[in-house]
């Protein structure tokens, strides 16, 4: 008993350690999984933002190349006319013409030197109006997800959707390029967080750069938060199910162990009852057998000799030290046949021949040892019978059980020496084996016992 208590305590301690280890392992696994997923999401978002920024930078370069082509077309078309190109403007294309100035006198604030071109064999300076450029490119980025700002290497703003920034210096001065690429900052123009990517442009001068600002919308963060909550709930659910499964597994294991111990205990009790029953039966059987033999020697010596042989066989069987509480149906029938032969000699015409209906295919099936002999002995011990109303015993196989039936005529003074011990022994063996179906009943003048095969 102390050993069982110690084992149970040790089992509880081990269960706590195992459960704690699994909890920590699942928690670490969940954190790592969430971290990997979020890192992957950041990588995908960063790649998408880079693709959008690259697309917009390419679009800007195409628009500026197109602007160069239109400028060349304008100069070529007016090459034969008098005066500068600015003197001839199209009413349908005033925005385009407002971009360029061709004399230093036309320079105003926000107008910068653009490039020198050949005009009628001479060098003509061209100046660019940054405000008009902002208006000219406005329709191009009306539906773009992001905007572009152009800076010189020194940090001078040449182009921006925010007209207030045109012609101003970058807050970080000449070191803006190293600090800006790939960083996230708050855009005062959009009032949103943006990620900025820097690409070389080299259009307005030998060193100018495009800064593409891609906004990070709040819905992206909301999706991230929803995903985080979903992962957290999923991880919690997985942990809960896992913990419940583990707890159920250990609980079932504990129940199985306790059931096994209980079964072993019942089996030991059945063995003890078996030994005690054998001790009780031997003297009682010997006393009855010797009394019958004494009468038979005087009447029929041949039958007395056969009686002694059967009795010797009975005693050899009962005294054999066999620890197994199970016996084959063949063994049980052999023992019961010998026992019934002795009783037929003893009671003569008061004992009808036994009706046995057992197919040979069932002879190897198992029953509790001595169960058949106990049942037929109880029939003889607890019933009144005479030559006029002889005792009739029937032994038949019915499916997965052996059925023993006798006509029921209980004695008025019941012999309580055994106290039902034999049937309790049989029941304990079936209970230890976990086999159901053992029962007995009185019905229509017959006492019937049902012995399921093991």
N, C-alpha and C positions, 0 to 999 in steps of 0.2 A: 504494500500500500504506500509506504514511504517512497519507494522507487517510482511509483506512478505519479505521485505528487511532484517529485523532483523532475521527472521527465516533462510533466505538464508545465512547470515553471520555466524549465529550460526552453521548451517549445515557444512559450509566450515571449521570452527575451529574444530568441532568434527571429520570431515573427516581427517584432518591433524593429530590429536591426534591418531585416530584409525590406520591410515596408518603408522605412526611412531611406534606405539606399535607393529604392525604386522611385520614391518621391523626388529625391534630389536629382536622380538621373533624368527623370521625365521633365523636371523643371529646367535643368540645364539644356536638355534637348529642345524644349520649347523656346527658350531664350535664343539659342543658336539659330533655330529655324526662323524665328521672327527676324533676327538680325540679318540672316542671309537673304530673306525675302525682301526686306527693306533696302538692303544694299543693292540687290538686283533691280528693284524699282527705281532707285536713284540712278543707277547706270542707264536704265532704259529711258528715264526722263531726261537725263543729261544728253544721251544720244539723240533723242527727239528734238531737244532744244538746239543742239549743234546742227542738226539737219535743217531746221527752220532758219537758223541764222545763216547757214551757208547758202540756202536758197535765196534769201533776201539779199545777201551780198552779191550773188551772181546776177540777180535781177537789177540791182543798182548799176553794176558794171555795164550791163546791156543797155540800160536807159542812158547812161552817160556816153557810151559809144554811139548810140542813136542820135544823141544831142550833137556830137561831133560831126556826124554825117549831115545833119540838117544845117549846121553852121557852114560846112563846106559847100553844100548845095546853094545856100544863100549867097555866099561870096562868089561862087561861080556864076550864078544867075545875074548878079549885079556887076560883074567885072567890066562890062562895056558901057556902064552908065556913068554919068558924071557924079562927083561927090562921093562921100563915104557911104557905106551900106546902111547906116542908120537913117539916112535921109529918105529912104524908101521903105515904107512899112505896109504890111498887109492888114486890112481890117479884121480878117478872119484869124490872124495869127499874132496878135499883139503881145500875147504872153511870151511867145518864143522870142520875139524881137526885143522884149524888155529885159531879157537875160543878159544881153551883151552890150557893151559900150566900146566905142572905137577911138575916143579921144580922151586925153587926160582931163580935159575941161568937164567931161561928163561924170567924172568920178565923184561919188558922194559917199556918205557913211554906209558901210556894208558892201561896198564895191571894191573888189580886189583884182590885181593883175592876174590874167588868166594864161595867155600865151601870145606869142608873136606869129603872125601869118604873112604870107606873101600876097600882096595886093598891088596889081598893076606894075609889077617889077620892083616894088619897094616893100620894106618891112612895116607891117601894120600891127600895133599892139592891140590886143583884145582884152577887155576888162569884164569881169563876171559880177553880176548883181546877186548877192547871196539871198536877199529877200525874194527876188523873182525866181531863183532856183528852188527855194522852199515851196513857193506856190506851184511851180512847174511840176515838181515831183510829188506834190500832195496827193493827186489822184492815183498815182502808182501804188502807194502804201495805205490807201484808204481802208482796204480790207485785209491787210497783212497783219499777222499776229506778231507784232513787234515793230520797232522803228530803228532807224540808222542815224547815227551822228558821225560826222567826219571831222577828224582833228589832224593838224599838222604834227610833226614829230615833237615840236616845242609845246604842244597843247593848245594851239589856237583853233577855235571852233569855226569850221568852214561851212558846215551844213548840219541842220538839226530841225526836227519837227517843231521844236519850241523856239519861236523866233527871238525870244529874249536872250537865248544863248549864242546867237550868231555873233561872231566877232569877239567873243569873250574867251578868256583863258580857262583851261581845265583846273579845278581846285587843287589837283595834285601836281600841277606844273609840268616840268619836263620829264618827271619820272612816272607819269600816268600810265604809260604803256606796260611797264613791268608789274604794276599793282592791279591792273584792271582785268586782264584776260581770265574768263571763267569764274569771276567772283559774283557774288549776289549782293545787291544793294537795293535801297529803296529809291524808286524813281519819283521825283517831284512832279514830272510831267504827267505820268499815269496815276500817280498816287498808289502804286503797287510795287511789290518786290519784283525785281527783274534780275536775270542772269545775263551778263555782258560778255560778248565774244569779239575779239579784235582780229581784223583781217587787213592786210596791206592793200591800198588802193592805187596810189601813185598816179592820180589823175590830175589833180590841181597843181601838183608839184612833185619834186623827186621823192619826197617822203611825206605821204599823208596816209591815214589809216581810217578804216571804217570800224565803228563800234556798233555792233548789232545788239540791241537790248530786247530780250525775249521775256515777256511777263510771266510770272509764276502766279497763276490765278488761285484764289482761295478754294475753288472747287477741287483743285488737285490735292490741296491739304485735307479737304473734307473727305475725299476718296481715300486718302492715306489713313485718316483717323478711323473711317468706317472699316477699312481693311484691318487695321490694328485691333479694333474691338472685336471683329469677326475672328481673327486669329487667336485673340485672347480667350474668347468664349469657346472656340473650337478646342484650344489646348486644355482649357478647364474641363470641358466635356470629356475629352479623351482621358485626361488624368482621373476624372471622377469614375468613368467607366472602367479604366484600368485598375484603379484602387479597389473598386467594388468587386471586380473579377478576381483580383488577387486575394482580397479578404474572403470572398466566397470560396475560392480554391482552398485556402488554409482552413476555413471553417469546415468544408467538406472533408478535408484530409483529417482534421481532428475528429469529426464525427465518425469517419470510417475507422480510425484507430480505436476510438472508444467502443464502437460496435464490435470490432474484432476482439478487443480485450473482454468485452461482455460475453461474446460468443465462446471464447476460450474458457471463461469462467463457468459458463453453463455446461460446456463439454466436460470440464473437470468435475462439476457437480453430477453430471450424468454418469460419468465413470465411477464416482464414489457410490452413487445409488446402485449402479450395476453390481459393484463388488458386494455391497451390503445385501442386495437382493439374492445374489448367489449364495451368500452365507446363510441367509434365511431359508432358502429353498432346499438346500442339500439335506439337512436333517429331516425336514418335513417329508420330502420325497422318499428318503431312505426308509423312514418309519412306515409309510403307506405301502411301499414296494415289498418290504420284508413281510408285512402282514398278509399281502396277497400271495406271496410266494409260499408262505407256510400252509395256506389252504390248498394251493395248487399242487404241492408235492404229494399230498394225500390222495388227490383225485386223478391227476394225469401227469406222470413223470416226464413224458416227452414234451408236453407243453410247458412244464416247469423248466426243463432244460432250455427251451427257446426263450422263456421268460427271463432266465438268468442272462442269456446272451444279449437280449435287448436292454436289460437293465445295466449291464456292463458298458454297452455302447452309450447309454444315456450318461453314465457317470464319467466316462472318458471325455465326453463332450463338455459336461459341466465343470469338470476339474481342469480342463485345458486352460493354460495361462495365455490368453489372447487379448492384448491391450486394445484392439480395434473394437469399437462399439457397433460396427456394421458387419453384416453377414449376407451372403447370397441367398436368394430364395431357395436354391437347391439345398443348402445347408439347413435352412430353417424347416423345410419340408421333411428332410431326413430326420431331424431331431423330433419334430412333431409327430411323424409317423411312428417312431419308436415309442414315444410317450403314449400315444393313443392306443397302440397295441397292448401296452401294459394295462391301460385302463379298461380295454375291452375284456381282457382276461379277468381283471378284478371285478368288474360290474356285470359281466356276462350279458344276459338278454336285456338288461336295463340300459345298455349302451349300444345304440344303432351304429352300423358301419359308417365311417366317415365318407362324405361325398366330396371328392377332390376333382376340380376342373381347372387344371393348370397346363397351359401349353408349354412345350419344352423351350420355346424361344424366350420365355421370361425367366428361365432358371438362373441366369447370371445377374439379374437385377438385385439391387441391395435393399435390405430392410434393417431396422435396428436389431442387433443381436438379441436372440431369445424372445423377440416380440410375438411371434406366432405361438411359441410354446406357452408364453404367459397368458395369451388370450384363450387358448383352448383349456388351460388349467383353470382359469377363472370360470369358464363355462361349467366345468365339472364341479368346482368347489362351491359355487354360489347357486346352483340349481338343484331342485328335487326331481328325481326321475326313478321310475320303477319299470319292471318288464311290461306293464300295461301302458305306461307313458314314457317310453325310452327317450334318452337324450340324443338328439340328432345334431350333428355339426357339419356345416358345409363350408368348404374353402374354394373360392373361385377368384379368377383374375378378371377385373373389370376396368379396361383401359389402362391407366397409369397407377392403379392401386390394387391391393389384395384385399378382398372382402371376406370376412369370417362371420358366419351367422349360425346361431343356435336357437332352438325353441326355448322360450323364456318362461321359467317357472321358479321364481326365487324361493329360497328356503325361508321358513318362518323365523327360525333363529339363525340369522346371518352370521357367518364366521368372519369376524372383524380382525383376525390376526394380521392379515396383510394390509388392511386399511386402505385398499386401493393403491398401494405402493407401486405395483407393476405397471398400471396404466399411466401413473405420473412419471415413471421412469421413461416409458415410451414417448410420452409427450415432451419431456425435456430433451431427448435426443433429436426429435424433429425440430424443436425450437432452436437448439444450438446450431442445427444445419440450416436454419432459415427456411425450412420446408413447411408449407401449409397443407392442410387437407386431412390431418389425423383427427378422427372423431369417432363417436360411438353413440348409439341411440337404441331405444326400445320402440318397436312399431309393429302392430298387428300380431302380437304374441311372439315376436322374435327379437333377440338382442343381436345387434349388428355392429361390428367394428370395422373401420376403414383404415387400412395401412398403406399410405402412398409410397411408391418406390422412390428411393433416393438416387 
